[in-house]
Amino acid sequence: MSRVCAGLDTEIAAFREQALIRAEFPYVDLDATFCKARVGTHVVAQSPVMATGSWRPAPTRCW
């Protein structure tokens, strides 16, 4: 599994370092959650945030 993850490091780095200066997103949706993740030898609470840009508004959700 660690070989698979190591192979993804270069793809993830390229994705994270790409410039978004040519893109304009009039609508941006943000979502976050808490999860436990291993950092070094410790398990800690992390809060990943996901941002999605689009050209049209997200559908309204009624819960």
N, C-alpha and C positions, 0 to 999 in steps of 0.2 A: 504494500500500500504506500509506503513512503517513497518508492520509486515513481509511482503514479503521481503523487503529490509534487514531487520534485520536478517532474516533467511539466507540470502546469505552472510552475513559478514564472517561467519566461513569458508564457501567454498572459498570465495575470498582470505581470509587470508592464507589458506592452499595452494592455487595456487600460490600466490605471494611469499611465503616463500620456495617453493620447490627448491631443488638444481638442477642445470643443469650441474654439473661437469661431469656426465657420458654421456652427449650428445655433439656431435660435429656437427656443422652446417656449411658446407663450403659456403653456400649462405644465406645471411640475407637480407631481404627486409624491409625497413623502410618507414612508411607513417605517416604523421601528418596533423592535421587540427586545426582550431580555432573554439571554440564554447563558448557559455555563460553557466556558471554553478553557482549553488548556493553554496556559502561557508559561512556557518553560516547564518547570516541574509543579506548578500550581494550577488549580482549577479556580477560575475567577468568573464573576458575572460580567458579561459583555453586552453591549447594546448596539447591534448592527443596524444601520440605517440604509434603506433602499430608496433611491430617487429615480423616478421615471419621468422623462420629458416626452411631450406629445404635442401635436398640432390641434387637437380638439379636446374639449373638456371630458373628464372621466365621468362615467355614468353615475348618477346619484343613487346611493344605496340607502334603503330604509330597513332598519333592523327591528 
